[in-house]
Amino acid sequence: AAVDHVGSSPSVGHYTAACRRPDGWWRFDDARTEFLGAPTEEAAARRVLGEGNYMLLFQRRDAPPEPELVREQSHKQPENWPHVLGDGCTEWSFVDRSQQS
């Protein structure tokens, strides 16, 4: 998904979102929705990604298909965070240090 912003600052302006659903890309703008194209159409992808993108959201390919299967993440359960701990490290990182040279 992509969250778009048009305005002079994050607190001033208008936000919309483009989301990929099984049938294709859709833009959500308040009460309006617009079909942008099939998920395989390059033209649809060009309508989603652009200068107005404020935030991009990604879904892991190996993520569980049902939300209730995703384990709750909290500071009390760091084992549920999507990270890799390095050997002997107490700080987490998205980088697997064992593969660095």
Sine and cosine of phi, psi and omega as CSV:
sin_phi,cos_phi,sin_psi,cos_psi,sin_omega,cos_omega
0.00,0.00,0.39,-0.92,0.07,-1.00
-0.74,-0.67,0.76,-0.65,0.10,-0.99
-0.98,-0.18,0.79,-0.61,-0.02,-1.00
-0.94,-0.35,0.50,-0.86,0.03,-1.00
-0.72,-0.70,0.71,-0.71,0.13,-0.99
-0.82,-0.58,0.88,-0.48,-0.02,-1.00
0.34,-0.94,0.09,-1.00,-0.09,-1.00
-0.99,0.12,-0.32,0.95,0.03,-1.00
-0.39,-0.92,0.25,-0.97,0.00,-1.00
-0.86,0.52,-0.45,0.89,-0.01,-1.00
-1.00,-0.06,-0.08,1.00,0.02,-1.00
-0.80,-0.61,0.82,-0.57,0.03,-1.00
0.68,-0.73,-0.39,-0.92,-0.09,-1.00
-0.70,-0.71,0.68,-0.74,0.01,-1.00
-0.93,-0.37,0.62,-0.78,0.14,-0.99
-0.72,-0.69,0.14,-0.99,0.04,-1.00
-0.63,-0.78,0.60,-0.80,0.14,-0.99
-0.90,-0.43,0.81,-0.59,-0.08,-1.00
-0.80,-0.59,0.63,-0.78,0.07,-1.00
-1.00,-0.02,0.83,-0.55,0.05,-1.00
-0.90,-0.43,0.15,-0.99,-0.03,-1.00
-0.82,0.57,-0.54,0.84,-0.03,-1.00
-1.00,0.01,-0.09,1.00,0.03,-1.00
0.62,-0.79,-0.21,-0.98,-0.01,-1.00
-1.00,0.01,0.69,-0.73,0.02,-1.00
-0.77,-0.63,0.62,-0.78,0.12,-0.99
-0.97,-0.22,0.75,-0.66,0.04,-1.00
-0.93,-0.37,0.86,-0.50,-0.06,-1.00
-0.70,-0.71,1.00,-0.10,-0.09,-1.00
0.81,0.59,-0.87,-0.50,-0.03,-1.00
-1.00,0.02,0.02,1.00,-0.04,-1.00
-0.98,-0.21,0.63,-0.78,0.15,-0.99
-0.82,-0.58,0.51,-0.86,-0.02,-1.00
-0.65,-0.76,0.78,-0.63,0.07,-1.00
-0.97,0.23,0.82,-0.58,-0.05,-1.00
-0.99,-0.13,-0.36,0.93,0.03,-1.00
0.59,-0.81,0.18,-0.98,0.00,-1.00
-0.91,0.41,0.42,-0.91,-0.05,-1.00
-0.89,0.45,-0.36,0.93,-0.02,-1.00
-1.00,-0.07,-0.11,0.99,-0.03,-1.00
-0.97,0.22,0.82,-0.57,0.04,-1.00
-0.91,0.41,-0.56,0.83,0.02,-1.00
-0.89,0.46,-0.60,0.80,0.03,-1.00
-0.91,0.41,-0.68,0.74,0.02,-1.00
-0.88,0.47,-0.61,0.79,0.03,-1.00
-0.92,0.40,-0.49,0.87,0.03,-1.00
-0.97,0.22,-0.34,0.94,-0.02,-1.00
-1.00,0.06,-0.75,0.66,-0.07,-1.00
-1.00,-0.02,0.75,-0.67,-0.01,-1.00
-0.09,-1.00,-0.14,-0.99,-0.06,-1.00
-0.90,0.44,-0.44,0.90,-0.04,-1.00
-0.99,0.14,-0.06,1.00,-0.02,-1.00
-0.89,0.46,0.83,-0.56,0.01,-1.00
-0.99,-0.15,-0.59,0.81,-0.02,-1.00
-0.43,-0.90,0.67,-0.74,0.08,-1.00
-0.94,-0.35,0.68,-0.73,0.01,-1.00
-0.89,-0.47,0.70,-0.72,-0.04,-1.00
-0.85,-0.52,0.46,-0.89,0.08,-1.00
-0.90,-0.44,0.75,-0.66,0.04,-1.00
-0.89,0.45,0.65,-0.76,0.00,-1.00
-0.91,0.42,-0.48,0.88,-0.01,-1.00
-0.99,-0.13,0.28,0.96,0.01,-1.00
-0.93,0.36,0.58,-0.81,0.05,-1.00
-0.87,0.50,0.62,-0.79,-0.04,-1.00
-0.95,0.32,-0.42,0.91,-0.03,-1.00
-0.96,-0.28,0.79,-0.62,-0.04,-1.00
-0.81,0.58,-0.56,0.83,-0.03,-1.00
-0.94,0.35,-0.23,0.97,0.05,-1.00
-1.00,0.09,-0.20,0.98,0.03,-1.00
-0.99,0.17,0.85,-0.53,-0.02,-1.00
-0.94,0.34,0.63,-0.77,-0.01,-1.00
-0.89,0.45,0.70,-0.71,0.03,-1.00
-0.98,-0.22,0.71,-0.70,0.08,-1.00
-0.41,-0.91,0.23,-0.97,0.02,-1.00
-0.92,0.39,-0.33,0.94,0.02,-1.00
-0.99,0.11,-0.25,0.97,0.00,-1.00
-0.76,-0.65,0.92,0.38,-0.05,-1.00
-0.91,0.42,-0.30,0.95,0.04,-1.00
-0.91,0.42,-0.28,0.96,0.03,-1.00
-1.00,-0.01,-0.08,1.00,0.01,-1.00
-0.97,0.26,0.52,-0.86,0.00,-1.00
-0.99,0.12,0.91,0.41,-0.06,-1.00
-0.68,-0.73,0.05,-1.00,0.05,-1.00
-0.79,-0.61,0.79,-0.61,0.08,-1.00
-1.00,0.00,0.72,-0.70,0.10,-1.00
-0.98,0.18,0.34,-0.94,0.00,-1.00
-0.86,0.52,0.81,-0.59,0.05,-1.00
0.96,0.30,0.09,1.00,-0.03,-1.00
-1.00,-0.01,0.60,-0.80,0.11,-0.99
-0.97,-0.25,-0.22,0.98,0.05,-1.00
-0.99,-0.15,0.62,-0.78,-0.02,-1.00
-1.00,-0.03,0.34,-0.94,0.01,-1.00
-0.48,-0.88,0.48,-0.88,0.11,-0.99
-0.98,0.19,-0.14,0.99,-0.05,-1.00
-0.99,-0.12,0.74,-0.68,0.09,-1.00
-0.99,0.11,0.98,-0.21,-0.08,-1.00
-0.92,0.40,-0.37,0.93,-0.02,-1.00
-0.93,0.36,-0.31,0.95,-0.01,-1.00
-0.99,-0.17,0.04,1.00,0.04,-1.00
-1.00,0.07,0.55,-0.83,0.02,-1.00
-0.96,-0.26,0.00,0.00,0.00,0.00
